[in-house]
């Protein structure tokens, strides 16, 4: 076998045709990947990976491998040397394997120069070396398995004819059918079974760096099948009945083995990507497994004029949905370009906007010119007559397009899993909106209550009945899973506090948005532009103190803050201007906790400072002010004159201040070893494990009101910015009530690697010439050395 392998390699490189075939392969790769404009161009795409190469390579190999294998047996037949070879003391299987591995090694030699592409991307990464080596290695493994199958097909077609051209065309045809033909047939027949017969389906995940034993077994089976056919074809003995049985049983056995492997659940899946981006989280799998009838997903992230960053978001969305579809075939998706047809463009845009799918305008940089493109970064998922919208872009104020896409890719799995959960999981949790202590009116929390209404049952709950029948009030409150108290301004009585305390002891979750200082921005809009802020006593200090936090009556004065909009001038000459306002901290979440990871800036108004106290309850700081902070004690005068004065940075030396804290664990009752304000049934002094979030600002949940009604929470009509308040609070509620761990998907870190645009621009021509010409030069050097050694050997 090894002698035949060596003979195949020697004869291939002894002919100029061999070098020409490999040269054409390398040249085509180099031109498409580094020079020609298009989706395969690595430098234009701007991503530090080789996904373009692994998408392009199967198509070029469809022609390269048949060119290498076409002469394996056909030439032997034409020259009449096959019969002589079969008389040698070597088995038919060894003859076939010798020629097969000879061709396989030749393809490997052709692929070796492409490692230069890996090194180039490594050098151009931002920062240097920003390349997912695991994903690249896994993709090369996938390509090798595809090469193995193509080579087996090529060897087989060479054995059925003595004409090399016929062998080449037959091999190209069969490789094409196996790679993409079955997929096209499956689309026509809507058959998943037919699709699984094709190579494209199995190569797809391997080309991303994911190795699945089902895909490996498939490629090995195809390889073994065509090697078996080749062995049978070169046999000189006629068929007997026993041979017919074997001829039928072997393919059938391979088919059954593949089917059993796929259905048994014994398969293994290895995600070699650095961030495990193609490994679906357990929480998402639990949701997907529940899908018993089709979920139809329309993705509107489609178009030709996308910036390269958004084309990556498009491909990542498609790949994620393919992973979902592989887990459950009831998940169906398609990509739609709503603005492709000029005749229906305006109507489609209006219809999508009416459904809340707002378009996004992008800047496209190409050939030194800037242009604008409009996209709809949304998906609609429908199930049993219910439709939910799924945002595909994760906005963050001040983010570049690269950062925007990175954040969005990281958010994709949670966005789709959350959408599926809304569709298939019926509401079962109950949320109480606390009333009776002069909390924010319904119109000021309208948007947030409407948002969480998609997930939970919502109802107002008042503590007024505590005075008459406290036990009944407590029993009624215990029917809820979570209570939200949004900016109470009236003190709680001892009976009310005991009811709230026992609700916590029995495992109830709570979200508190509390102001320890009476301060309102509206009170500044008077002729003097001044207001007096005073401490606000809600009679909650001892309750929170026992649980492990204390809200202090200080105003957080932060240089990193949102502006205030004021009318400057008089009468018709007045204009609205945005001026610095240091009592509105803008908080950039630094914590990687599920609630705050990948979160937009959160806007506070007259926030207070929180201290954490030592006890057995676990405390996680969710949000902090910036380091350029000072604390203003109360009572004090607050004036709009702050907007006209230049702050002294030396005064802002208090560092980061805690603004939101998560408490988890077993709480001790605030009334333990104290006289109770009323007698209790089944009194608890220690809670079951539960959770609570305390936020030292009630305005975080407050939406603006205009003549058109309540606005979206976090939206600032003056600047057009949308802050992350709603997402933060929604994550907080979902975390408090999440038993399945779905919210924890948000902690999954996915990094999109980019090329350094400065390096690319500075030496673009050099990189293009290097990757196009250097592989050809290396091939020429190899050919010179090979033929020099060959001549030297035979000259002796």
C-alpha positions, -999 to 999 in steps of 0.1 A, spaced: 0 0 0 28 24 9 46 17 -23 15 26 -43 10 57 -22 46 68 -29 42 60 -66 10 82 -68 28 112 -52 59 108 -73 39 105 -105 17 135 -97 46 159 -89 66 145 -119 41 161 -142 36 198 -147 -2 192 -146 1 184 -109 17 218 -101 -8 235 -124 -38 220 -105 -25 231 -71 -14 265 -84 -50 271 -97 -64 261 -63 -41 285 -44 -46 313 -69 -84 311 -68 -84 311 -30 -60 340 -29 -80 361 -54 -113 355 -38 -101 359 -2 -77 388 -6 -84 407 -38 -118 404 -54 -146 425 -38 -174 404 -23 -185 384 7 -154 363 8 -129 391 10 -112 388 44 -97 423 44 -130 440 34 -150 420 59 -128 432 87 -132 401 109 -102 382 124 -113 348 113 -111 325 83 -149 318 79 -147 331 44 -120 305 35 -140 276 50 -171 287 31 -152 290 -2 -129 260 0 -156 232 -5 -166 248 -39 -130 250 -52 -122 215 -39 -151 202 -59 -129 208 -90 -95 204 -74 -100 169 -60 -115 154 -92 -85 168 -111 -61 150 -87 -80 117 -86 -91 114 -122 -60 95 -134 -58 71 -104 -74 41 -121 -85 55 -154 -49 59 -165 -40 24 -153 -70 11 -174 -60 31 -204 -24 18 -204 -34 -17 -195 -14 -18 -163 -44 -23 -139 -46 -61 -147 -8 -63 -141 -12 -45 -108 -40 -68 -97 -18 -98 -103 7 -85 -77 8 -101 -42 -13 -73 -27 -50 -72 -19 -75 -51 -38 -83 -31 -7 -46 -22 -2 -44 -11 -39 -74 11 -35 -62 25 -1 -28 32 -15 -42 53 -43 -68 69 -20 -42 80 6 -19 91 -21 -45 115 -34 -55 125 1 -19 134 9 -16 155 -23 -47 175 -12 -31 180 22 0 194 5 -22 217 -15 -39 229 18 -6 235 37 1 270 21 -33 282 33 -18 282 68 -3 315 57 -38 329 58 -40 320 94 -8 337 102 -18 368 83 -51 371 102 -32 365 135 -9 395 127 -38 417 116 -60 410 146 -70 439 169 -52 434 192 -24 413 178 -32 376 179 -69 382 183 -78 349 165 -99 321 178 -73 293 173 -97 266 186 -124 275 161 -98 277 132 -84 243 142 -119 227 143 -127 242 109 -96 227 94 -107 193 109 -141 197 92 -124 205 59 -102 174 62 -133 152 66 -149 168 36 -117 162 16 -117 126 27 -152 121 13 -145 140 -19 -114 120 -25 -132 87 -21 -158 98 -47 -130 108 -70 -112 75 -67 -145 57 -74 -153 76 -105 -118 70 -118 -123 33 -114 -154 31 -136 -138 45 -168 -106 46 -187 -112 82 -198 -98 108 -174 -121 136 -186 -152 114 -180 -138 105 -146 -133 142 -138 -168 153 -149 -184 123 -131 -165 131 -99 -174 168 -101 -211 159 -106 -212 134 -77 -193 158 -53 -217 185 -63 -248 163 -57 -235 151 -23 -225 186 -12 -254 207 -22 -278 186 -43 -295 168 -14 -301 201 3 -318 215 -28 -339 184 -31 -347 186 6 -359 222 2 -382 211 -26 -395 181 -8 -395 197 27 -377 166 40 -352 167 68 -343 131 61 -331 140 25 -312 170 39 -292 148 63 -279 127 33 -260 157 20 -225 169 30 -234 206 33 -256 200 64 -228 181 82 -200 203 71 -218 235 81 -213 232 119 -178 217 114 -167 247 94 -175 269 125 -153 248 147 -179 224 161 -171 187 159 -200 164 163 -196 126 162 -227 124 140 -210 145 113 -177 127 116 -195 93 113 -214 106 83 -182 116 64 -164 84 74 -194 64 62 -194 82 28 -157 76 25 -159 40 34 -189 35 11 -171 47 -20 -139 29 -12 -160 -2 -9 -176 5 -43 -141 11 -57 -128 -22 -44 -157 -41 -58 -154 -23 -92 -117 -33 -98 -124 -70 -89 -119 -93 -118 -140 -121 -104 -177 -122 -113 -204 -116 -88 -217 -146 -69 -248 -146 -47 -227 -141 -16 -211 -110 -31 -245 -95 -39 -256 -99 -3 -224 -82 9 -228 -55 -17 -263 -47 -4 -256 -52 33 -226 -30 36 -243 3 25 -274 -7 45 -253 -13 76 -237 21 72 -271 37 69 -285 20 99 -254 28 120 -257 65 111 -294 65 119 -289 48 153 -261 71 162 -282 102 154 -313 89 173 -297 72 203 -285 103 220 -250 87 224 -234 113 202 -208 137 215 -205 173 205 -172 193 209 -174 231 205 -138 242 199 -146 279 198 -129 299 224 -161 313 239 -183 282 232 -206 304 212 -222 274 194 -230 255 226 -266 264 235 -272 270 272 -291 244 293 -318 269 301 -324 276 264 -324 239 256 -351 233 282 -373 259 264 -365 245 230 -374 210 241 -409 221 250 -417 233 215 -442 208 203 -457 227 173 -439 249 148 -424 283 158 -421 304 126 -394 331 127 -392 359 102 -358 377 105 -357 411 88 -319 414 90 -314 410 53 -301 432 26 -271 439 3 -259 473 16 -250 462 51 -218 474 67 -195 444 72 -202 445 110 -239 439 104 -233 412 79 -215 394 107 -246 400 130 -267 385 102 -245 354 98 -243 349 136 -281 351 138 -285 326 111 -260 302 127 -277 305 161 -311 297 145 -295 267 127 -283 254 161 -319 259 175 -333 241 145 -309 213 149 -322 208 184 -358 209 175 -371 207 139 -403 226 149 -382 258 149 -384 272 113 -369 304 101 -364 325 70 -347 358 63 -367 386 46 -356 419 31 -386 441 36 -372 470 16 -359 450 -14 -389 457 -36 -391 494 -45 -428 492 -52 -437 479 -17 -408 494 2 -427 523 18 -457 502 27 -436 475 43 -416 500 63 -448 516 76 -463 483 85 -432 472 104 -430 505 122 -467 503 133 -458 469 149 -430 486 169 -402 474 147 -383 506 143 -358 509 115 -321 517 121 -300 539 99 -264 529 94 -233 545 79 -216 524 52 -179 531 45 -168 517 12 -138 528 -10 -134 559 11 -170 570 6 -198 571 31 -234 562 24 -265 555 45 -284 522 47 -317 514 65 -321 481 82 -348 465 104 -328 447 131 -358 427 143 -373 392 142 -409 381 146 -416 347 161 -451 332 158 -465 302 176 -502 290 178 -515 324 166 -493 345 190 -465 367 177 -436 383 197 -410 407 184 -373 399 191 -347 427 190 -315 417 173 -295 449 180 -283 456 216 -279 494 218 -255 511 240 -250 549 241 -217 560 226 -208 525 212 -191 522 178 -207 500 151 -181 473 160 -190 475 197 -227 475 188 -224 443 168 -203 426 195 -229 435 222 -257 423 199 -241 390 190 -236 384 227 -273 391 234 -287 369 206 -292 336 224 -310 353 253 -331 374 230 -344 343 211 -347 321 242 -367 348 259 -389 352 229 -396 315 227 -403 314 264 -430 340 260 -446 319 233 -446 285 249 -446 291 287 -479 302 301 -479 329 327 -477 315 362 -460 341 384 -479 369 401 -464 404 407 -479 428 432 -475 465 425 -475 480 460 -500 508 467 -511 527 498 -478 546 507 -481 572 480 -461 553 454 -457 565 418 -490 568 400 -499 542 374 -492 566 345 -456 570 356 -449 532 357 -472 524 328 -445 513 304 -426 490 328 -458 474 340 -469 468 304 -435 453 297 -435 428 325 -471 420 317 -458 399 288 -442 376 314 -463 377 346 -497 384 360 -498 419 374 -521 433 400 -521 463 424 -519 456 461 -526 479 489 -517 476 525 -545 498 537 -565 468 551 -536 460 575 -552 483 601 -584 462 602 -573 427 594 -535 423 592 -535 385 590 -559 385 560 -537 411 543 -506 390 548 -524 359 535 -535 378 504 -500 391 498 -485 356 501 -505 347 469 -480 368 450 -444 358 441 -429 393 439 -438 428 451 -426 460 436 -426 492 456 -420 521 433 -409 553 451 -430 553 482 -432 588 498 -454 580 528 -440 562 559 -449 526 565 -466 516 597 -453 489 620 -481 466 610 -474 472 573 -437 465 579 -445 432 597 -466 421 568 -438 429 544 -413 412 566 -433 380 569 -438 380 531 -400 379 528 -397 352 554 -421 330 535 -399 333 504 -415 363 487 -392 383 464 -393 421 464 -380 450 443 -376 482 463 -371 516 446 -366 540 475 -357 577 478 -342 585 512 -343 622 502 -373 642 491 -361 658 459 -380 663 426 -366 678 394 -401 693 387 -397 714 419 -368 733 402 -390 747 374 -400 778 393 -390 815 390 -361 810 414 -348 777 400 -342 765 435 -356 738 458 -349 725 493 -342 688 496 -348 671 529 -344 636 543 -374 614 538 -383 590 566 -402 560 553 -398 540 586 -379 513 566 -344 519 580 -346 491 606 -361 467 581 -334 471 555 -307 473 583 -317 438 595 -316 425 559 -281 440 554 -284 474 536 -288 510 546 -299 538 524 -283 571 535 -299 605 530 -271 618 508 -275 630 472 -250 614 448 -233 642 428 -216 627 398 -196 643 371 -206 615 347 -242 624 344 -271 630 320 -278 666 310 -309 686 320 -328 704 292 -337 740 300 -352 769 280 -326 796 276 -338 831 266 -371 848 267 -402 847 246 -399 838 210 -361 839 213 -359 811 239 -342 779 229 -339 745 246 -304 736 256 -289 706 273 -268 716 303 -247 697 328 -268 683 357 -247 663 382 -277 649 402 -286 626 373 -258 600 374 -253 579 343 -243 544 354 -222 521 332 -228 486 346 -194 471 354 -207 439 370 -209 408 348 -239 397 368 -269 383 347 -289 414 356 -264 440 344 -241 423 319 -240 440 285 -264 467 298 -269 501 283 -263 532 305 -289 535 334 -301 570 342 -308 580 379 -323 612 393 -314 624 428 -299 590 436 -289 581 472 -260 561 485 -263 525 498 -241 509 525 -240 471 529 -238 456 563 -223 424 575 -247 395 580 -253 360 565 -272 374 535 -251 374 502 -249 409 487 -240 418 451 -235 454 440 -254 457 407 -248 494 399 -223 520 411 -217 556 403 -186 567 386 -154 574 405 -158 612 401 -184 615 428 -191 635 459 -219 632 485 -241 661 493 -258 659 527 -293 670 534 -312 692 540 -296 714 513 -306 738 486 -305 725 451 -304 751 423 -303 752 386 -273 775 389 -253 742 390 -256 742 352 -237 774 349 -208 767 372 -177 748 363 -173 720 389 -141 716 408 -128 680 400 -108 679 433 -141 679 452 -153 648 435 -131 624 454 -156 600 471 -151 573 446 -178 549 434 -211 548 454 -234 519 456 -268 526 440 -284 492 436 -278 460 456 -290 424 452 -296 405 484 -298 367 483 -300 340 510 -318 334 543 -330 366 558 -335 371 596 -368 387 605 -366 424 614 -390 415 642 -370 386 657 -369 390 695 -391 421 692 -427 429 703 -449 424 673 -475 450 664 -501 422 660 -503 385 666 -492 362 638 -502 327 627 -472 306 617 -446 333 625 -412 329 609 -380 344 623 -358 331 595 -367 330 558 -365 303 533 -339 311 506 -351 342 488 -340 374 470 -345 411 472 -332 441 452 -329 475 467 -324 506 444 -317 539 460 -337 560 436 -374 558 428 -371 576 395 -353 548 378 -387 532 370 -405 564 361 -414 571 325 -421 605 310 -456 618 302 -464 638 271 -496 649 255 -496 616 236 -495 596 269 -468 576 287 -434 574 269 -411 544 268 -392 540 300 -357 553 296 -364 574 265 -353 610 266 -374 631 242 -348 659 242 -318 640 232 -335 611 215 -314 587 236 -329 556 252 -312 546 284 -311 511 299 -335 516 327 -362 493 314 -339 465 305 -322 468 339 -355 466 358 -368 438 335 -337 418 341 -340 424 378 -376 411 379 -368 381 356 -338 373 378 -359 374 410 -385 351 395 -364 329 373 -364 293 385 -351 279 352 -320 301 350 -330 316 316 -317 351 327 -282 336 333 -278 332 296 -270 369 297 -237 362 314 -225 342 284 -195 361 270 -191 361 232 -163 381 216 -163 391 180 -127 394 167 -120 422 144 -90 431 122 -70 462 129 -83 487 102 -51 508 105 -28 479 98 -50 468 69 -52 502 54 -14 509 58 -2 478 40 -33 464 22 -15 458 -11 14 441 7 -10 417 24 -28 410 -8 4 402 -27 18 381 1 -12 359 4 -17 355 -34 19 351 -46 38 336 -16 18 303 -17 26 300 -54 63 308 -47 63 281 -20 48 257 -45 75 265 -70 103 261 -45 88 227 -35 86 216 -71 122 227 -78 135 208 -47 114 177 -55 125 174 -91 161 182 -82 162 154 -57 144 131 -81 168 137 -109 197 133 -85 183 99 -73 178 85 -108 211 99 -121 230 75 -98 
